[in-house]
Amino acid sequence: MPDAPSHSLARHRELIETALRRAVEFDADCPATLAEAIRYSLLAPGKRLRPLLALLAAEACGGSAAAAVPAAVAVEMIHAYSLVHDDLPAMDDDDLRRGRPTCHKQFDEATAILTGDALQSLAFEVLATGVAPADRAARCCAELARAAGPCALVGGQADDLAAEFRPIGLERLQSIHRRKTGALFRAALRLGAIAAGASAAQVEALTLFGERLGHAFQIVDDLLDVAGNQDDVGKRLKKDRGRGKATYPELLGLEESRRRALALIAEGCAALESFGPRAAPLCELAEFVGRRTC
């Protein structure tokens, strides 16, 4: 993948890919078409930023990446479900995702809806059965439920749809993306920290890092929609303008948007100073977000 994070994260990516494949090995009670659609959506080639954040957060807190694998799988399932539903005709109406037909184009709308439903419920099963001890599993389930719920991911999506063809300011745009995009970045880091038994101070520092990183990610995403290469990005570009959506480049201009993204990444990395060298992989991943082309 172009501009991918360095080979130093190869072990983490292998852990994630192996765990994702195992999590969608179903028995005969799962209809074959549904199982195929779930695997098609979850295992599609991707950067795996959110699961990587979960593993790296656990290690930054002194824990092991292995302990956070269920958290990594769960947050990627929620991310995949949100993309499947976002792409539906009633939502963002996209026919291309990660360089391939979207789930409802590859299968059909009903299958896509059920695929998203299944991934959402699977995420909590993975957390509840995979994270130990039980009190950490319960905290992780509550954390992910909040991030995916009406005041975060789903609420941000609802406001994003409501803002189509309506002028909104920078503050409103930031509010939408703090929830729609940022919630899962924060959750991934917090889940990894919880799985590792992190202190409250560590969780707070990682939360601040996640807020800055999620904000920067969305700015770069908006920049790619305006000036990216569709073959690299893997989805239809300039669609936000076509739907009358406000974007960072529209409100701030291209250069100021780039400057803000880099400044946010620097602020996020500064929040991790107390972790010392253990935070280096997180900062490397953040810098990748700032320079990504896909």
C-alpha positions, 0 to 999 in steps of 0.5 A: 500500500502506498505510503504505508507505515514502516516495516517496524509495524509488520508484526502488529499488522500480522497479529491483526490480520490473523485475528480478523480472519479467525474472528469471521470463521463461522459455522454452518448456521451463518448463511453462506452469502452473509458470511462471504459479505462479512469477510469481504467487508472486514478483510478488504485491504486497508491501513488498519489504523484503528487496530494498530492504535489499540495494540500500540497503546497497550504497549505504550502503557507497558502491556503486551500487544497480544492482550489488546488483540480482541480490542483491535479486532472489535474496533476494526469491526465497528469501523467496517460496519460503519463504512458498509452502512455509510456507503448505502444509497440512503446514506453517502451513496458510494459505489467504491471503497478501498478500490473495490465495489462497496458491499451493497454493490458487490452483493445487495442492499439488504445483505449490506445492512445485515453485514453491518448489523452482524459486524456490530454485534460481533465486535462486542462478542469479541470484547466480552469473550476475549479481553481478560479479566472480566472487569476490563472486558466490561469496561471495554464493552462500555467504552466501545458502545459509547464511541459507536453510539448516538452521541458519538459515531452515529450522532456524528453521521446523523449531523453530517447527513443533516448538514448536506446542502446547508452552510455550516461553520468551522465549529459545527464541522469540527463537532461532526468529525470529532464524533463521526471520525474521532470517536473511534480513534479515541476508543481504539487507544482507550481500549488498548490502554484498558486491556493493558491495565493502564493508569488513569493518567495514561488513558487521559494522555492517550485520549488527548493524542487520539483527539488530535490524531482523529482531527488531523486524519479528517483534515487529510481525508478532506484534502485527499477528496479535493486533491488526491488520486482516485486510484491511490485513495480507492474511493470516489473523490470530490463527492463532498462538494457534489453533496454540498458538504462543508470541508476543511479545505473549503472553510480554511483553504488547502495550505491552512488545512495542511498546516493545521493537520501537521500542527495537530499531529505535533500536539498529539505526539507532545501529549505522549511525552510522559511515555518516553520511547514507548510512544515512538511507534504511536508518533510514527503512525501519527506522522504517517497519517499526516503524509498519507496519500490513500 
